[in-house]
Amino acid sequence: MEKPKILIIEDEEKIARVLELELTYEGYEIRKSFDGLEGFRLYQEQSWDVILLDVMLPGISGIELLRRIRSNDSRTPVILLTAKDSVEDKVSGLDFGANDYVTKPFQIEELLARIRACLRVKYPSSVVESNQNWLTVADLKLSEITHEVIRKENKIDLTPREFDLLAFLMKHPRQVLNREQLLNGVWGYDYFGDTNIVDVYIRYLRNKIDKPYHTSLIHTVRGVGYVIKDA
């Protein structure tokens, strides 16, 4: 599947860099610009799945850039990045056709959720589902694109760490993974905390993934580690 393309137009380089790293990790293809005029040029070069647009930009303002985009493009989702007290910017942005906004400083999980919502609106669910490359084990499926987890048609809410752990397990179905492998794969090689954190998060996952259902998918192999598989 082709990665969804996101254009970041944000003049604060640290914010733009953090967004680039986080969104790349989430599986998106990223371009970024620190200037309104350059951002408009990048917008014109190709089609984008989502645009993250700061309101205060050098060159031309985010609101003016949004107006130019909407003059001939009503489809591309635009999420405004606004200052905490800029009510007028939010109102102007929505009036000019912004799909949503987030207020700085924002939590990355909130922004990711808003991006996923925009993607669901832009693409019919049948198209999105057919292109998500779901990881599946029995009746459990997980999408790394939209961060959705579904079992028996029921959506399951996971924290980011729970999601990463489940995704790692599902990428190695029927493979017994020890704590060290799980720590390295999910927490990273530079994690120096208690290895029991793996057991804690396995318990969290079981409470959400297995406990409500008749069939358990996450199994303990005594003295070795954990494995995800159908019964």
TISELUM-21789 format. One record per residue (C-alpha): y, x, z; residue number from 1. Coordinates in steps of 0.5 Angstrom, whole numbers. Each point is the difference from the previous one (the first is absolute). Layout:
((Y X Z) NUM),
...
This chain:
((0 0 0) 1),
((7 2 -2) 2),
((4 2 7) 3),
((6 -5 1) 4),
((6 3 -1) 5),
((6 0 5) 6),
((7 3 -2) 7),
((4 2 7) 8),
((8 0 -1) 9),
((2 3 7) 10),
((6 5 1) 11),
((-3 3 6) 12),
((-5 5 -2) 13),
((-4 0 7) 14),
((-1 -7 -1) 15),
((-2 0 -7) 16),
((-5 6 2) 17),
((-3 -4 5) 18),
((-1 -6 -4) 19),
((-3 4 -6) 20),
((-5 3 5) 21),
((-2 -6 3) 22),
((0 -4 -7) 23),
((-4 5 -3) 24),
((-5 0 6) 25),
((-1 -7 -1) 26),
((-2 1 -8) 27),
((7 -2 -3) 28),
((3 4 -6) 29),
((7 2 2) 30),
((6 3 -3) 31),
((7 0 4) 32),
((7 1 -1) 33),
((6 2 4) 34),
((5 -3 -4) 35),
((2 -7 -3) 36),
((1 2 -7) 37),
((-6 4 0) 38),
((-4 -5 3) 39),
((2 -5 -6) 40),
((-2 5 -5) 41),
((-7 1 3) 42),
((0 -8 1) 43),
((1 0 -8) 44),
((-5 5 -2) 45),
((-6 -4 2) 46),
((-3 -6 4) 47),
((0 0 7) 48),
((-5 -5 5) 49),
((5 1 6) 50),
((7 3 1) 51),
((3 2 7) 52),
((7 0 -1) 53),
((5 3 5) 54),
((7 -4 0) 55),
((4 6 2) 56),
((0 5 -6) 57),
((4 5 -4) 58),
((1 -1 -7) 59),
((0 -8 0) 60),
((-2 -4 6) 61),
((-7 -3 1) 62),
((3 -7 -1) 63),
((3 2 -6) 64),
((-6 3 -3) 65),
((-4 -7 2) 66),
((5 -4 -4) 67),
((-1 5 -6) 68),
((-8 -1 1) 69),
((0 -7 1) 70),
((5 -1 -6) 71),
((-7 0 -5) 72),
((-5 1 5) 73),
((-2 -6 5) 74),
((-7 3 1) 75),
((0 7 3) 76),
((0 -1 8) 77),
((5 3 4) 78),
((0 1 7) 79),
((7 2 3) 80),
((1 6 5) 81),
((6 -2 4) 82),
((4 2 7) 83),
((-1 -4 6) 84),
((6 -4 0) 85),
((1 -1 -7) 86),
((0 -7 -1) 87),
((4 -1 -6) 88),
((-4 5 -4) 89),
((-6 -4 2) 90),
((3 -6 -2) 91),
((3 3 -7) 92),
((-7 3 -1) 93),
((-4 -6 0) 94),
((5 -4 -4) 95),
((0 5 -5) 96),
((-8 0 0) 97),
((-3 4 5) 98),
((-7 -2 2) 99),
((0 3 7) 100),
((4 5 5) 101),
((-2 4 6) 102),
((5 2 5) 103),
((1 8 1) 104),
((-3 3 5) 105),
((-7 -4 -2) 106),
((-7 1 1) 107),
((-4 2 -6) 108),
((-5 -5 1) 109),
((5 -5 0) 110),
((2 3 -7) 111),
((-7 0 -2) 112),
((-1 -7 1) 113),
((6 -2 -4) 114),
((-2 4 -6) 115),
((-7 -3 0) 116),
((3 -7 1) 117),
((4 2 -6) 118),
((-6 2 -4) 119),
((-3 -6 1) 120),
((6 -4 -2) 121),
((0 4 -7) 122),
((-7 0 -2) 123),
((-4 -6 0) 124),
((-6 0 6) 125),
((-5 0 -5) 126),
((3 6 -4) 127),
((1 4 7) 128),
((-7 -1 3) 129),
((-3 2 -7) 130),
((4 7 0) 131),
((-1 1 8) 132),
((-6 4 0) 133),
((-3 -3 6) 134),
((-4 4 4) 135),
((-6 -4 2) 136),
((-6 0 5) 137),
((-4 -7 0) 138),
((6 -5 1) 139),
((5 4 3) 140),
((5 3 -5) 141),
((6 4 0) 142),
((6 2 -4) 143),
((4 6 1) 144),
((5 -2 -5) 145),
((2 -6 4) 146),
((-3 2 7) 147),
((-4 -7 0) 148),
((-6 0 4) 149),
((-4 -7 -2) 150),
((-7 -2 3) 151),
((-3 -6 -2) 152),
((6 -2 -3) 153),
((4 1 6) 154),
((6 5 1) 155),
((-1 5 5) 156),
((6 3 3) 157),
((-1 7 2) 158),
((5 6 3) 159),
((2 5 -5) 160),
((-5 5 4) 161),
((-6 -5 0) 162),
((1 -1 -8) 163),
((0 7 -1) 164),
((-7 1 4) 165),
((-3 -6 -3) 166),
((2 2 -7) 167),
((-3 7 1) 168),
((-7 -3 2) 169),
((0 -5 -6) 170),
((1 6 -4) 171),
((-6 3 3) 172),
((-5 -6 0) 173),
((-7 1 3) 174),
((3 7 2) 175),
((-1 2 7) 176),
((7 3 2) 177),
((0 4 7) 178),
((7 0 4) 179),
((2 7 -3) 180),
((0 -3 -7) 181),
((3 -6 2) 182),
((6 4 4) 183),
((1 4 -6) 184),
((0 -5 -5) 185),
((4 -5 4) 186),
((4 3 5) 187),
((1 7 -4) 188),
((-2 7 1) 189),
((5 2 5) 190),
((-2 -6 5) 191),
((-1 3 7) 192),
((-1 -6 4) 193),
((-6 -3 3) 194),
((-6 -1 -5) 195),
((-1 -6 4) 196),
((6 -3 -4) 197),
((-5 -2 -5) 198),
((-5 -4 4) 199),
((6 -4 3) 200),
((2 -2 -8) 201),
((-7 -1 -2) 202),
((0 -5 6) 203),
((7 -3 -2) 204),
((-3 -1 -7) 205),
((-6 -3 2) 206),
((4 -5 4) 207),
((3 -2 -7) 208),
((-5 1 -5) 209),
((-7 -1 3) 210),
((1 -5 7) 211),
((3 -6 -4) 212),
((-6 0 -5) 213),
((-8 0 1) 214),
((-1 6 -4) 215),
((2 7 3) 216),
((2 5 -5) 217),
((2 6 4) 218),
((-6 3 3) 219),
((-1 6 5) 220),
((-5 5 -1) 221),
((-1 3 7) 222),
((2 7 0) 223),
((3 1 -7) 224),
((5 -5 -1) 225),
((2 -6 -4) 226),
((-2 -4 -6) 227),
((2 -6 -4) 228),
((-5 -4 -4) 229),
((-3 -7 0) 230),
((-5 -1 4) 231),
